[in-house]
Amino acid sequence: MTTATEKLEAVNASVQSKEGKYLTFALGDEEYGLEIMKVREIMGYLEVTSVPQTPRYVRGVINLRGQVIPVIDLRVKFGMEVVETTDATCIIVVETSQNDRNVSVGVIVDRVSEVLDIAGENIEEAPNFGSDVNTDFILGMAKVENSVKTLLDIDKVLCSVEFDNLSNVDNSQPDQGDQGDQQQDQQPQDQQ
């Protein structure tokens, strides 16, 4: 049986391992952070090509230098109110690990703030809101000056997105016609 001291040391080691550089961004008045090593690119908002029969938070895809990238509206994913895009609206392209492969995904945010170097002692575990609230996607809560920024585990935020379905749009996929027919045949089954 572990002692309280051992548990505290384990929590401290976990928090210390989360220190580092984070790209911070806003959704409304709330500030969030992503590990900078997950960020591939930041760009202004581009027109997104919609993909039928995708969840509401999947805005569609963009062509990024010849690579088709799925785009997720983080506001909608988090159940927030949808707002019009502005000049400050950005797409953050992140590298996420899904099903043992790396996938590039665009994430729409209201605005990008800055890159912060956050020390481990300024990061706390996500608060426990009870069993009804899932906080697995939160790496920690960063105390920065007089504010708190929610640090996201982008792999876990995006884990429910069906990238395989969206990647069928990708230009690099061989014989798209057959894959598209297969997807249409399987689609009604997925929706049941």
C-alpha positions in Angstrom: 0.0 0.0 0.0 1.4 3.4 -1.0 1.8 6.1 1.6 0.5 9.6 1.3 4.1 10.8 0.8 4.6 8.4 -2.1 1.3 9.6 -3.7 2.3 13.2 -3.3 5.8 12.5 -4.8 4.1 10.8 -7.8 1.8 13.8 -8.4 4.7 16.2 -8.1 6.7 14.1 -10.6 3.7 14.1 -13.0 3.3 17.9 -12.7 7.1 18.5 -13.1 7.1 16.4 -16.3 4.5 18.8 -17.8 6.6 21.9 -17.5 7.7 23.5 -20.8 6.7 25.7 -23.6 3.0 26.1 -24.4 1.2 28.0 -27.2 -1.7 29.8 -25.6 -4.9 30.7 -27.3 -8.4 31.9 -26.5 -11.9 30.6 -26.9 -14.1 33.5 -25.8 -12.7 34.8 -22.5 -11.1 31.4 -21.6 -7.4 30.8 -22.1 -5.9 27.5 -23.1 -2.5 26.1 -23.9 -1.1 23.4 -26.2 2.3 21.8 -25.9 4.5 23.7 -28.4 6.0 20.4 -29.7 2.5 19.4 -30.9 2.1 22.6 -33.0 3.1 22.3 -36.6 1.9 25.7 -37.9 -0.4 28.7 -37.1 -2.3 30.3 -39.9 -5.0 32.8 -40.4 -8.5 31.4 -41.0 -8.9 29.8 -44.5 -12.1 28.7 -46.2 -12.9 25.1 -45.2 -14.4 22.6 -47.5 -17.2 20.8 -45.7 -17.4 17.0 -45.6 -20.9 15.5 -45.4 -22.0 13.3 -42.6 -19.4 14.4 -40.1 -20.0 15.5 -36.5 -21.0 19.2 -36.1 -17.5 20.1 -34.6 -15.8 18.8 -37.8 -15.7 21.9 -39.9 -14.3 20.0 -42.9 -10.9 19.9 -44.6 -8.3 22.4 -46.0 -5.6 21.9 -48.6 -2.3 22.7 -46.9 0.5 22.7 -49.5 -1.0 19.6 -51.2 -2.0 17.7 -48.0 -5.6 17.5 -47.0 -6.0 18.3 -43.3 -9.2 17.8 -41.3 -10.3 21.0 -39.4 -12.0 20.9 -36.0 -14.0 23.8 -34.5 -12.7 23.7 -30.9 -15.6 25.9 -29.7 -18.2 23.4 -31.0 -16.1 20.5 -29.7 -16.2 22.0 -26.2 -20.0 22.8 -26.4 -19.5 26.5 -26.6 -21.6 29.0 -28.5 -20.7 29.3 -32.2 -19.4 32.8 -33.2 -18.5 34.4 -36.6 -14.9 34.3 -37.7 -12.9 37.5 -37.2 -9.5 38.7 -38.4 -8.1 37.2 -35.2 -9.6 33.7 -35.9 -6.8 31.2 -36.5 -6.2 27.6 -37.4 -3.6 25.9 -35.4 -2.3 22.8 -37.2 -1.3 20.2 -34.7 0.3 16.8 -34.9 -1.7 14.3 -33.0 -1.2 10.6 -32.4 -4.2 8.5 -33.2 -4.3 4.7 -33.6 -0.5 4.5 -33.6 0.0 7.0 -36.4 0.6 10.8 -36.5 -2.2 12.9 -38.1 -2.1 16.6 -38.8 -5.3 18.3 -37.8 -6.4 22.0 -38.0 -8.0 23.4 -34.8 -10.0 26.6 -35.1 -9.5 29.1 -32.2 -10.7 32.6 -31.6 -7.2 34.0 -31.3 -3.6 33.0 -30.6 -2.0 34.7 -27.6 1.6 33.8 -27.0 4.2 31.1 -26.3 4.8 30.7 -22.6 7.5 28.8 -20.8 5.6 27.4 -17.8 7.5 26.0 -14.8 6.3 22.7 -13.3 5.6 24.4 -9.9 3.0 26.6 -11.7 1.1 23.6 -13.0 -1.5 21.9 -11.0 -3.6 18.7 -11.7 -7.0 19.2 -13.2 -9.6 19.7 -10.4 -11.9 16.8 -9.6 -15.4 17.8 -10.6 -16.9 14.3 -9.8 -17.5 11.3 -11.9 -19.9 13.1 -14.2 -17.3 15.4 -15.6 -14.5 14.0 -17.8 -11.2 15.9 -17.4 -8.9 13.3 -19.0 -8.1 15.8 -21.8 -6.7 18.3 -19.4 -2.9 18.1 -18.8 -3.1 20.6 -16.0 -4.0 24.0 -14.9 -1.3 26.6 -15.3 -1.1 29.6 -13.0 0.2 32.5 -15.0 0.4 35.9 -13.2 -3.2 36.4 -11.9 -4.9 34.0 -14.3 -5.3 30.3 -14.9 -4.9 28.7 -18.3 -6.2 25.2 -19.1 -3.4 23.1 -20.6 -4.9 20.6 -23.1 -3.7 17.1 -24.1 -4.6 17.6 -27.7 -4.4 13.8 -28.4 -7.2 13.2 -25.9 -9.2 16.2 -27.1 -9.2 14.9 -30.6 -9.4 11.2 -29.8 -13.1 10.8 -30.7 -12.7 12.3 -34.2 -12.9 9.7 -37.0 -9.8 10.7 -38.9 -10.0 7.6 -41.1 -13.3 8.7 -42.6 -11.9 12.2 -43.2 -8.7 10.9 -44.7 -10.6 9.3 -47.5 -10.7 12.8 -49.0 -6.9 12.9 -49.0 -5.3 13.2 -52.5 -2.6 10.7 -51.6 -5.0 7.8 -51.0 -4.9 5.3 -53.8 -8.1 4.4 -55.7 -10.4 6.8 -53.9 -13.5 5.7 -55.9 -13.5 2.3 -54.3 -12.9 3.7 -50.8 -15.7 6.2 -51.2 -18.1 3.4 -52.3 -17.1 1.3 -49.3 -17.7 4.3 -46.9 -21.2 5.0 -48.4 -22.1 1.3 -47.9 -20.9 1.4 -44.3 -22.3 4.8 -43.3 -25.9 3.9 -42.4 -24.6 1.1 -40.1 -22.3 3.7 -38.3 -25.3 6.0 -37.7 -27.5 3.3 -36.0 
